[in-house]
Amino acid sequence: MERTTFRRFAIVFALLMLLSSAADARAADPSPAPILGKDSFFTEAGFITGFGYSTLTEGDYFPVPLIAHLGVDMKRWVPSLQDHRGVLTAFLEPQFNLVFGAEFSTEGGASIGLKYRYPLNDAVSVYGLYSAGFLFITVDTVDQANGFNFANAVGIGVQFNVMPGAALDLGFRFRHVSNADLRDPNCGIDSYFGTIGFMISY
């Protein structure tokens, strides 16, 4: 058992080192990412997916997120951030999620939030985020009324630059869904997500 755990850890560590080495090599390329520019309102755009886990009275609840990420650098409105090494962005995330488990259902909605990203070097950055918004859910459960709900999430992650202005994004999020006691039942649905995405920034 311990040998299997060690092997898994070694494989994950080797993959992270490989990603970091590839990112270092590509970061030296002076060519900018072609999609976003100085005249764009959004300074960060990307797509995020992954896998979530939660449980309901009826059984497992496995959301698969399909999220578009659009961010704006807050330096535009907060001059004191101009000389700061980290990047604070306000973001919008429209999403449509497929849910598997005890029954198939869907989720759809949008969130707004703040994300702070800090570069450790030219190739690797770490970040934390918080978001809040609305989510329509179709699941039929005694735990939570379906239809309109609120959703908020916190997350952490790491980004590996794969070319100038473009990064592979790996993250973890915790999300709470409930309706602020607008309808019964309202026990809430708490989900844990592992995410992977691709980000382009200017």
Buried (B, 14 or more C-beta within 10 A) or exposed (E): EEEEEEEEEEEEEEEBEEBBEBBBEBBEEEEEBEEBEEEEEBBBBBBBBBBBBBBBEBEEBBBBBBBBBBBBBBBEEEEEBEEEEEBBBBBBBBBBBEBBBBBEBEBBBBBEBBBBBEBEEEBBBBBBBBBEBBBBBEBEBEBBBBEEBBBBBBBEBBBBBBBBBBBBBBBBBBBBBBBEEEEEEBBBBBBEBEBBBBBBBB
